Amino acid sequence: MKQEYTLNIYTENQVGLLTRIAIMFSRRKINIESLNTSPSEIESIHRFNIVINETEETVKKIIRQIEKQVDVLKAYFNTNENIIWQELALYKVPTDIITEKVEVERLLRTYGARVVSITKDFTIFETTGQREETQRLVKVLEPYGLIEFVRSARVAIIKDSKGFHEKLKEFEALEHKEPIIKDPISEEEANSKIV
């Protein structure tokens, strides 16, 4: 059964990586609902948040394929229950309506919006929340002459994560613990080759 998944991908910041990752989705005919890239908590490591609606089996396959990329350090996938996420939305409405109708100001306070910019012609409001919350305010503002609306991509943090820097330390520790594989020849053979 398809459901919404957020993929968190930690990468080196390399030119062309976003294109290579996007091609993986298009080849599988997977629509990306939201895509955000940003620096992570580790210097020179970037984080992708990609939202898709797919089956768990398909998500696991795409994660495995993404992790094969040289510049990808680690990729995770989570359902909405396992993450904290938000989106930012901006709304542009005519200033004259805002000043004439006190009820609009009351509505904006109800939805937690704040004024970002006021000009003679328009006022821009900002709010953050989940998609359903920001979309509700669109419906409320439409009768008041909503001029423009834009919503950002999702930013998400995994609830049960200590942060990628801790995972990186674990990976490094595992690398150093791997046994050194010795050449299968015996010590006697090795000594006889020296002579």
ZIQUIJO-V542915 format. One record per residue. N is the residue number from 1. NEAR is the number of other C-alpha atoms within 8 Angstrom. D_FIRST is the distance of its C-alpha to the first C-alpha in Angstrom with 1 decimal. Layout:
N/NEAR/D_FIRST ; N/NEAR/D_FIRST
//
This chain:
1/5/0.0 ; 2/7/3.8 ; 3/8/6.6 ; 4/10/10.3 ; 5/13/12.0 ; 6/13/15.7 ; 7/13/17.4 ; 8/11/21.0 ; 9/12/23.2 ; 10/13/26.9 ; 11/12/29.2 ; 12/10/32.8 ; 13/9/33.9 ; 14/6/34.4 ; 15/5/35.0 ; 16/6/32.4 ; 17/9/29.6 ; 18/7/27.5 ; 19/7/28.0 ; 20/8/26.9 ; 21/9/23.7 ; 22/8/22.9 ; 23/8/23.6 ; 24/11/21.0 ; 25/12/18.3 ; 26/9/20.1 ; 27/7/20.5 ; 28/6/16.7 ; 29/6/16.4 ; 30/9/14.5 ; 31/8/15.9 ; 32/10/17.3 ; 33/8/17.2 ; 34/10/19.9 ; 35/11/22.2 ; 36/10/25.1 ; 37/8/27.6 ; 38/7/30.3 ; 39/10/32.7 ; 40/10/31.6 ; 41/8/33.8 ; 42/9/35.3 ; 43/6/37.9 ; 44/8/36.9 ; 45/12/33.2 ; 46/13/30.7 ; 47/12/27.3 ; 48/13/24.4 ; 49/15/21.7 ; 50/13/18.9 ; 51/13/16.0 ; 52/12/13.0 ; 53/11/9.7 ; 54/12/7.6 ; 55/9/5.4 ; 56/8/7.8 ; 57/6/9.5 ; 58/8/10.4 ; 59/11/11.6 ; 60/9/13.7 ; 61/8/15.2 ; 62/10/16.3 ; 63/12/17.7 ; 64/8/19.7 ; 65/9/21.0 ; 66/11/22.0 ; 67/11/23.8 ; 68/7/25.9 ; 69/7/27.6 ; 70/6/31.1 ; 71/9/31.1 ; 72/13/27.8 ; 73/10/28.7 ; 74/8/25.3 ; 75/12/21.7 ; 76/8/19.3 ; 77/11/15.8 ; 78/11/15.0 ; 79/10/12.9 ; 80/9/15.1 ; 81/6/16.4 ; 82/9/18.0 ; 83/11/19.9 ; 84/10/22.7 ; 85/10/22.4 ; 86/11/24.6 ; 87/13/25.5 ; 88/12/29.0 ; 89/12/29.9 ; 90/11/33.3 ; 91/13/34.7 ; 92/12/38.0 ; 93/15/40.0 ; 94/12/43.6 ; 95/12/46.0 ; 96/9/48.3 ; 97/9/45.6 ; 98/12/44.9 ; 99/7/48.6 ; 100/6/49.2 ; 101/8/46.4 ; 102/8/46.3 ; 103/6/43.1 ; 104/10/41.1 ; 105/9/42.3 ; 106/8/41.3 ; 107/8/37.8 ; 108/10/37.4 ; 109/9/38.6 ; 110/7/36.1 ; 111/8/33.2 ; 112/7/34.8 ; 113/11/35.8 ; 114/9/38.8 ; 115/9/41.2 ; 116/8/41.1 ; 117/7/43.7 ; 118/9/46.1 ; 119/7/48.2 ; 120/6/50.3 ; 121/7/47.7 ; 122/11/44.4 ; 123/14/42.8 ; 124/12/39.7 ; 125/12/37.6 ; 126/12/35.0 ; 127/12/32.3 ; 128/10/29.5 ; 129/11/26.4 ; 130/9/22.7 ; 131/8/21.6 ; 132/7/21.8 ; 133/8/25.3 ; 134/14/26.7 ; 135/8/25.4 ; 136/8/27.1 ; 137/9/30.4 ; 138/11/30.1 ; 139/8/30.1 ; 140/7/33.0 ; 141/11/35.1 ; 142/8/34.7 ; 143/7/37.6 ; 144/8/39.8 ; 145/8/39.6 ; 146/13/36.8 ; 147/8/37.9 ; 148/7/35.2 ; 149/10/32.0 ; 150/7/30.2 ; 151/9/27.4 ; 152/7/27.1 ; 153/9/24.2 ; 154/13/22.5 ; 155/9/24.4 ; 156/10/22.8 ; 157/7/24.2 ; 158/9/22.4 ; 159/7/23.6 ; 160/5/24.4 ; 161/6/26.1 ; 162/6/29.8 ; 163/7/29.8 ; 164/9/29.6 ; 165/8/33.3 ; 166/8/33.0 ; 167/9/30.4 ; 168/8/32.8 ; 169/8/35.6 ; 170/8/33.5 ; 171/8/32.9 ; 172/8/36.6 ; 173/8/37.7 ; 174/8/35.6 ; 175/7/37.2 ; 176/6/40.6 ; 177/6/40.1 ; 178/6/39.2 ; 179/4/42.2 ; 180/4/44.4 ; 181/4/44.3 ; 182/4/47.9 ; 183/4/49.3 ; 184/4/49.6 ; 185/6/53.4 ; 186/6/55.6 ; 187/6/57.9 ; 188/6/60.9 ; 189/8/59.6 ; 190/9/58.9 ; 191/8/62.4 ; 192/7/64.0 ; 193/6/62.4 ; 194/5/63.9 ; 195/4/67.4
//
